[in-house]
């Protein structure tokens, strides 16, 4: 506690000095009659957003019987202040390395070997996982479907999960759909062979997007968001 007080004391002194200064003198601000040429573009009112991992979504959102009121109020306050619904990007590494089990009663199951990790791999989500979307009415979603697992069975499972999410979110609330997450790490994580690069990823991406277009209720047109890379990608991913 003493250490914390020592850290906070200088900032407290500065704050009190500023309060005294403002109270002792007037502050004049010149407002331009027109927008200066060096100004930035208008910031979209929907600029605040949230990123949530699949594994954490039930905790942040809750379900039909036990919604997370704190999270809902937070999103509503931000939306009311900005005048625009907030955005949630749902995905991440846990989602990309997960599967959907339509017969699973729990919202999410984290393997014992992955429990306690910041970002668990090989999770599975059940139908009750999708109940969390009802906790954030009016929210727009950037929804990520998994790609890290390989094979036709993995593709079929991704399509099944994608349609489940579409029905839970609603087409009008889907801003975009991401296929996969940080593919520049696939080889290092053992998901793809060494040498896996952008050209390989494009082939897989096109196969998955074609499968969604033919087997889900996603509309035709530019609804996909591509190539979400890990920080500071190295060649050949530094596109």
N, C-alpha and C positions, 0 to 999 in steps of 0.2 A: 504494500500500500504506500509506504514512504517513497519507494522508487517511482511509482505512478504519479504521486503528487509532485515529485521533483520534475518529472517530464511535463506535467500539465501546467506548472506554475508560470513558466515564461509566456505560454500562450494566454493564460488568464490575465497576466499583466498587460500584454499587448491588446487584448480585447477590451479591458477597462480603459486603456489609454485612448483607444479609438472611440469608445462611447463618450468619453469626456470631450474629445475633439469635436465629434459631431454635435454634441449638445451645446458646445460653446460657440459654434460658428455655423453659418448657412452654407449649404452646398448648392452650387449652381450648375445645371446641366444644360448644354446647348443641344437642342433636337433639330436635326436637319428637316427642312421643308419637303425635300424629295430624297429618294434613296441614293446615296453616293455611288459612284461608279465602281469603287473598290469593294463594295459590299458583297457578301456571299449570297447564294441563292436562298430563297425562303426555306426554312427548315420545316419539313413535313411534320404535322402534329402527331403522327403515329411513330415518331422516331424512338420513343422508349420501348424496349422489348425485353423479353425474358428467354433464356435458354435453359431447357430442362432435360436431363437425361431420362431415358426410358426407366431405368432402375429406380429413379427418385420420383417419378410422376405420381404414383399413388400417395406418397407422403405429402406432396405439395397440393394435390388436387382433392384427394379423398375419393368417396364414391357416393352413390345415391343415398345411402342411409347415414353416412358420416362424412359430409362434405367439409373441406378445410375452409372454414369461414375466414380465417386470417388471410389466406392467400387470395380468396375471392375479394375481400374488402380492399386489399392492396391493389389488385388489378383494377377494380372499379374506381378507386380514388384517382389513380393515374389517368384512367380514361376520362373521368369527369373533368380533371384539371386541364388536360390537353384538348378535350373536345373530340377525341378520336379514339376508337377502340385500340387496346394494346395488342401487340403481336407476341406470340409465343412460338419459339422454334423448339420443336420436340424431336429429339434424336440423340446424337452423340455416339460414342464408342459402344456403350452398353446396348443401345438399340441396334446398331449395325451388326453386332455379334450375338444378337438374340434371336429367338424364334417365338412364333405364336402357337399356343396349344389350345384349341377350341374346347377341349375337355378338362382344362385345368380350373379348379375352383378358386385358387388364390389369384389375386391380381398380378403378383409377380413372385417368381421363385428365383433366388440367387443361390447358385451352387455353394456348397460348404467351402470349397477351395477358394471361392471368390469373395466370401463374406469378409467385411472389414476393409476391402479395397475401395479407393476413391471411385474408380470406374471398373465395375465388375464385367467380366466376359461371360458368355454362354448363359445368359438369363433366359427365362421363359415367361411370357405374359399370357394371361387368360382373359376370357370375355369381360370379367368385372374390371379389368384394367382400363377399359374404354369408358367406363362410367365417369371417370374424372373430367371428361370434356364438358359435361353438363354443368360443372361448377363455374365455368367462365363464359357466360353468355355474351355474345357480341364480340368475342375475341377472334382474331384472325390467326391462322396457324401456318407455319412453314413446317410441313410434316415430312420426316425422313423415314424411308423404308430401308430394310437391311439388304446388304449386298455382300458383306464380307464372307459369308458362308457360300460354298460353291456347289454346283450340281443342279440337276433338274428338280430334285425334291426341294432344295432351298428356294429356287425360283417359284415353285408352286406355293410354298408356304408364304413367301413375300407377297404374292398376288392375293392370297387369302386374307392376310393381315391388312393389306392396303384397302380392300373392299370393306372390311370391318371398320377401319378407321374412317373411311369416307362416310359410312352410314352414321357413325357416332358424331363426327364433326359437322357434317353437312357441307355440300358442295360450295355453298355461298360463303362459308367461313374458311375455306382452304385458299390461302394465298398462293402457295406453291408446294410442290412435292420434290424432295431431294431423294436421289437414289444413291445410297451409300454415304460413307463419312470418312474423310481423310484417307483416300485410296493410296496416297503416297507412302503410307505406313503399312500397307498390306503385306509387302514382302518381308519387312522387318518383323512383323507380328506373326509370320508364318502362315498367313492366309493365302498368299500367292507365291509362286516360285520367284527366285532371284531374277532380276531383269524385268519384272512387271512394270510397265510404263504407261504413259497416257494413251498410246495407241491401243493397248490391250484393254484399258479401262473404257475407252470409247466403244469398243465392240460389245463389251458386257452391258454398258449403259444403254446402248441402242436395243439390245435384246430385251432387257427388262422393261424399258419404256414401251416397246411394241407389245409386250405381254400385258401391261397395264391397260393400254388402249383397247385391246381386244377382249379383256376379261374383267374389267372393273367399270364402274360408272363414272370414271373421270372423264371430263369433257375433252373434246379435241381442241388443239390449240396450244399456245405457249404457257403451260402450267408447271413445267419442270424447272428446277434450279440445279445446276450442275457444278461439279468439281469443287466441293468443299474440302480444302486441303489443310493439313496440319501447318503449324507456324513455321515460317522460314523454310519452305520446301527446297530441296536440293535438286540438281539436274537428275533426270530430265523433266522434273515436275515444276521447275521454276518458270512457268509459262508467262 
